[in-house]
Amino acid sequence: MKVRAVIKNVPVIVLFDSGSSHNFVDHALVKKLGLPMDASVVYDVMVGDGGQIKSKGGCSAVTIKFDQYDYTSDMLSLPLGGCDVVLGVQWLRTLGPVLWDFEKLSMELWLNGVKVCLSNAKPQPLQHITSQQMGRCYKSKSEFSYGALLYAFDSVVANKEAADLTDLQQQELSKLQDSFALVFAVPTTLPPKREFDHRIPLIEGSKPPSIRPYAYGGQVTPTLILPQVTEKGLIDKDEPIAIIRRKMVKRGNVVGVDVLVHWKHHLEEDATWENYYDLKARFPDLMAKFDAASPAP
């Protein structure tokens, strides 16, 4: 829940977060207000996505003024997003019993027998800025974040230009619009059906091209062999028909042998590297034949 408060006469947004163990103040606000900070107070802070960031330092005795309540506490300086201050369990445990209404986004607590109500901060009204002001915000080196709400609206420039026409020009424009009423009319239905919805004009007398889609080299012969697939649509590696190459590989502290396998019903360029000993266990007879032709290292 977020509420409005004041630090050193500057309005701030305070987030009440029971999931946060400590109190935090935005580092950009620390620099803006000139709050004294001890840069040696550095902690690793775990954020919502599970990552960790280091705090910029610690600020002592920071006073936050609510409507009916003042609170002073030490805080860690941290880059925050969406708020200026986070009050966590470090603050909540000092309150005692509280009535926290998440439907109304309000918190009621009792201090020295006096009831204090803290309610959700209402959003600030939007402010209009010029394109020059927006450009300065974009180019500034401030650590504050800015948001912009862009509006789309119909331009009235055309009507303004039409209003600036002379009487003669206005008459000519009206005559032009009347002559092509179908063109200027606002469409209310789909376009009429035409003889050709789409057409590619051809050069007169041209003939359909006859070009081979692929140019094969003299030593390349096209093949119609297609790889077999399993019921799940995966390429089925039937059995090896040749060992193209071998190489020594190191996996951890163990040295092994990998072989480049040409599979049955597959092209040679589709050969894959496999573990030699796994293949020998699966195809002992074939691997013995291959080893006889080319002994394993």
N, C-alpha and C positions, 0 to 999 in steps of 0.2 A: 504494500500500500504506500502511496506517495502523498506527502503533505507539503504545504508551503511553510517556510520559515525564513529567518533573517540571520545572517552572520555579518557583523560589522556594518550594519545598515544596508547590506546587499541582499536582495531576495534570492533564495536558493530553494531547490527541490530536494526533499529528504525522503529516502526510501526506507521503510521499516521492513527488515528482512530477518525472519527467525532462522533462516538457513545460514546466516553469516555469523561467525563466532566473534568478530571484532567490529569496531567502528572504523569507517573509512571516509576520507574526504578527497574529492577530485584534485589531482595534482595541478591542473590548470587553474582551479579556483584558489589553491594555495598561492600560486604565483600572482594571480590577479589581486588578491586581497593583501598580499605581503605577509602572510602568516609565518611566524618563526617556525623553522623546521630543522630537526636534527637529522642530518643525512646519514648518520651512523646507525640509525634504527632501521635495519633492513631485514625483511622477512620474506620467505617464499609463500605466496598466497595462491591457493588453489581456486580457480575460477569455475564457472558453471559448466564449461565444456570439458573439464577434467585436466586442463593444462595448468601450468604454474607460471606466475609472473612475480617479479621482485618489487617490493614496495620502494618508493622513492625516498622515504624517510618517515619520521614521526613528528606530529604536531601536538604540543602540550596545551591543555586547558583551552580548548576551542569551545566557545559559548554559542549555542544555538538558541534563538528566541522564537518560540511558538506564540500563538495568540494568547494562551493562558499559562504558559509554562516556559521556563528557561532551563536549559540543560548544558552542563559544562563537562567535557570529557577529553581525554587524550585520544588521538586518532592517527591512523596510518595513512600516509599520502599514497594514492594509487590512481592511475588513469581510469576513470569511470566513464560509462556511457549511459545516457538517458537520465541521469540524476547527478546532483552535486555532492550529496552526503549519503552514506549508508549507515544506519544504526542497526546493529545486530544484537546478539545475545548479551554482549558486553553492556548494552543499555537496557535491554528487556529485563534482565535479572534484577535490576535496581528498582523496578516498578512495583513488584508484588503482584497481587491478583489484578487482572485487567479484563475488560469486556470488549472483545474484538469482534465486531460485526462485519463480516465480509460481504453481506448483502448490501449494506449501506456504506461500506468502506469507511468505517469510523472505529475509533478506539476510545474507550472510557477508562480512566484510571483515577485513583484517589491519592492526593498528596496532602499530608497533614490534615486529613479530614475534608479536604476540598475536592469536589469532583471536577476533573479536567477532561474535556472532549477534544480529541484530535480527529479531524475529518479529511477525506481525500481531497487532494488539490485539484481544482478545476483547471482545465487547459486555458492558457492565455489566448486572448483573441488574436487573430491573424493580423499582421501588419503588412501594408503594401510597401514595396520597395521598388526603386527604379532599376533598370538594367545595369547602370553604373554602380549602384550600391551592391548589387548582387555580384558584379565582377570584382569589387574590392573585397567582399567577403571570401570569394573563391581564391583570390591571390594572396590573402593575408596569411601570415605564418602562425596565427593563433591556434591553440589546441582545442578551442571550442568547436562544436559541431553545428552546422547550419542545415536547416531543411527548407525546401521551397515547394510551394503548391502552385502548379501551373494551371491556368484556365484556358480552355479552348472556346472561342466564340466566333460568330460570323462577322466577317469584315463588312463595314459599311462604306468602304472607300468607293466602291463602284457606284453606289447610290449618290454619294457626294459629288462624284465626277459628273454623273448624269444631271444633277441639279445645277451644275455650273454651265450646262450647255445653253447655247442661245436658242431662241424660239425656232429659227430655221433648222438648226442642228437637231433639235428635239423632234421636229416634224419628220425630218429624214430618218431619224432613228426609229420612230414609230412606224413609218412606212416600211422600213426594212424588217422590223419584227412582224408586221402583218404579212409581208410577202413570204416569210419563212416561219409561219406560225408553228408548223410541225417540229421544226428544229428547236425553237425556243420554248416549246410547251414542256411543262414538268411531266416526266414519264409517270404513268400510273399502272402500266402493265409491262409484261415482258416484251422484248423486241419482237417485231413481226418475223415470221418464218420466211427465210430466204432460200433461193435455189441452192446456194453454196454457203454453208456456215463458215467454211474455211477453204481457202484456195491458194495454191502455190502456182503463180503464172510461169509457164515454160517458154523458152525461146522458140519462136516459130521455126518449124522444120527440124527441131532437135530430136534425137533418138535416145531411148533409154540407155544409160551407161552400162557397159559390160566390163567390170573391173574385178579381178580376183581379190577377194578380201584379204588374203595373206600371201606373202611372197616367201616361198621356201627356198633354202639354199640347196646346192647340188647334192649334198650328203645327207639331207634331212628328208625322211619319208613320212608322210602323214600316216597316222595310225588311228584305228577306230576302237582301240582297247580302252575301256572305261573301268575305273576302279570299282570293285564290289563294295557294297555297303551292308551294314547289319540292319536288323529290324528297327533299330533306334535311329537309323540314318547316319551312323558313323562309318568311316572308311574301314573296311575289313582288311587287315594285314594277314593274308592267307598263309604263305610260307615263303622263306627266302629262296631265291634261285641263284644268287651270286653274292659274294663278298667283294665289294669294289675296293675298299681301302680299310686299313687298320691304323689305330693310333693309341699311344699310351696316355692315360689320363690319371690325375691324382685327385682323389676324393678324401679330404681330410688328411690322415696319415697313411692312407692305403693307396697303392698304385694299382690300377686296373687297366683293362683293354676295352676300347670301344671299336665297333666295326660299322662301316657304312654299308647298309643292306639294300639290295635290289629285290623288291618283293614281287611275287607272282601276281599277274594281272595289273601291274603298275608299270608306269614308264620309268626308265632309268633315272631321269632327272627328279623323280619323286622319291628317290632313295632316302632313307633315314638312318641316323646314328643310333645304334643300340648297344647295350652292354653285352660283351662277348659271352660271359659266363651265364647270363640269363638265357641267351639264345641256345647255348650248348645244353642247358637243362631242358628247354622246350623241344629242340630239334637235334637230338644227339646224333642220329644217323647222318643228317644233312651236314651238320657242322663237322663231323669226322671226315666226310667227303671233301668239304671245303678246306679243312686243315691239311689234308693229304696233298691237295693241289697247291696250297699256299700255307705253310706251317704258321701256327700262331706264335707270336713273340713270347 
